[in-house]
Amino acid sequence: MDPHLIENPKAPIPSYEEQREHIRAVKRFDLVALILGAIGLVALTYAIGTLLNPFVLIVGLYIVLTPYREYHAARTMMWAGGLIFFFWFFWTTAGVLVPFIIAAVIAYLFNPFVTYLHVSKKVPRILSSIVIVGVLMGIFILLGFLFIPSLVDQTGSFITRLSTYVSNHVSQLDEKYIKRLLVRGGIPSRTADQLVTGQVTPQIRAMIGEIPSVILSLIEQLPRIVERLLNLIIVPFAAVYLLKDWKKMGVAFLDLFPAKTRARRELMLENIDRVLYGYIRGQLTMAIIVGSLGALTFWILGVPYYGLLGVVIAVSDLIPIVGMLFSVIIVEIVIFLTMQLSPGVIFSGVAVIGCLHLLESYILGPKIVGEGIGLPPVIMILSLILFGYFLGFIGLLIAVPATAVLMMFLGEYRKLQVETVE
C-alpha cells in the first residue's frame, strides 16, 4: 500500500488496477534510471579505458547492478557480463589452466568410485584419492616407458623423411617444370604461362622464404613448451585435492543453476552429470579402441609409422567431425611420402579411416556412449569453430560438452521465463 494512504487514512483506497499501474510506473522509472546509469557507466569506462581491466569492469558491473537484480534486465546484464568475463579469463589463461583441466577430468571420472569407497567401505576420501591417483600415474609412467621411445623415434624419422622430400623436390619447382604440370592437367599453354609467372612462382618463393622464420619461431617456442610440460607435474596433486573435496564443490556448484528450488537444481545437475560423464567416458574409451585398431590395421598393411598414426587417430577421435578429416590427411601424407604409390595404396588409408568411423558410429558409439550428447550437427560444427578459434586445441576438445551444458542452461532459463509469465 502507498505511503500517502497511511498519512491520510481518509483518502480513498485505490483500486487494484490503480495500484498495479502505480507499480508499473515505478518499475518504468527504475528501468529508465538503470538505462541512464548503464549509459553513464559506459561513457565513464570509455573515458578512463586505459586505466581499466576486465577484473575492474566486472566488479563495477556487479556493484552497480546488484541493487536492481530483481529486474529481468539487470539479471540478464549480470549473466551476460559474467559469461563474457569467464570466456575472457579462460581464453587468457588457457595454457596455464591445462594441468587443472586434466586434473578436473580425472577427478570427475573417478569421483563415483571414491564416493563408493567412502560410503560403503568407510575409506577416507583423501586416502582413496591418493591411492587412485597414484595407481593412475603409475600406469601412465609405465605406458610412457613402453611406448614413448618408439613414438619419439617414429616421429623423428618421419620429420627427417619429410625434410628430405622437401629438399629433394624444391629444386624441381622451377617455372618450366610447373608449366609442364599445368599443361598436362589440360590448362592451355598461354594460361599456364600467366599462372606460373603471375601467381604460382611468387607464392612458392614467398613460402620458401618463410621457412627460416617458421623454424626460428618454433625454436623460440621451445622454452614455453618445456614450461607447459613441467606444469603437468601439478596434475596428480591437483587431482588428489579435487577428488577429496569434490562433494563440497558440488554443493557450491548447485548455487550456480538458475532454478527456484534445490530439488530442481539437483535434477538439473544430475542431467548434466549424466550427459558429461557419459560423453567423456565414452569418447576416451572409443578413442583408445579406435586408435589401437588403426595402429594394428596399418601394421598389418605394412604402413610405416603405424604407432604414430594410431596416436594421431586416437587424439583426433576426441574431436567430432573435424578429427576424422584430420586423420585422413595425416595418413595420406604418410602413405604419399613412404610407400610405392598406386590407386589401391592411396585408397587404403581413406578406407581404413572410413571403416573405423563406421565402426564407431554404428557399433561402438551406441553401446559405449548411448544416446549421445543431443546436439544438432550444425550447432556442433559452430561450437567447434568458435571454441577452436578462441581456445585452440583445448577449445576443440571441450567445445561439444561445454556447448551441451550451455544448451541445458538455456533450456532451464526458457522454462523459468515461461513459468514467470504464467
Summary of the structure (lengths in Angstrom):
residues: 422
radius of gyration: 29.7
end to end distance: 24.2
largest distance: 105.0
contacts: 1115
relative contact order: 0.06
helix: 86%
strand: 0%
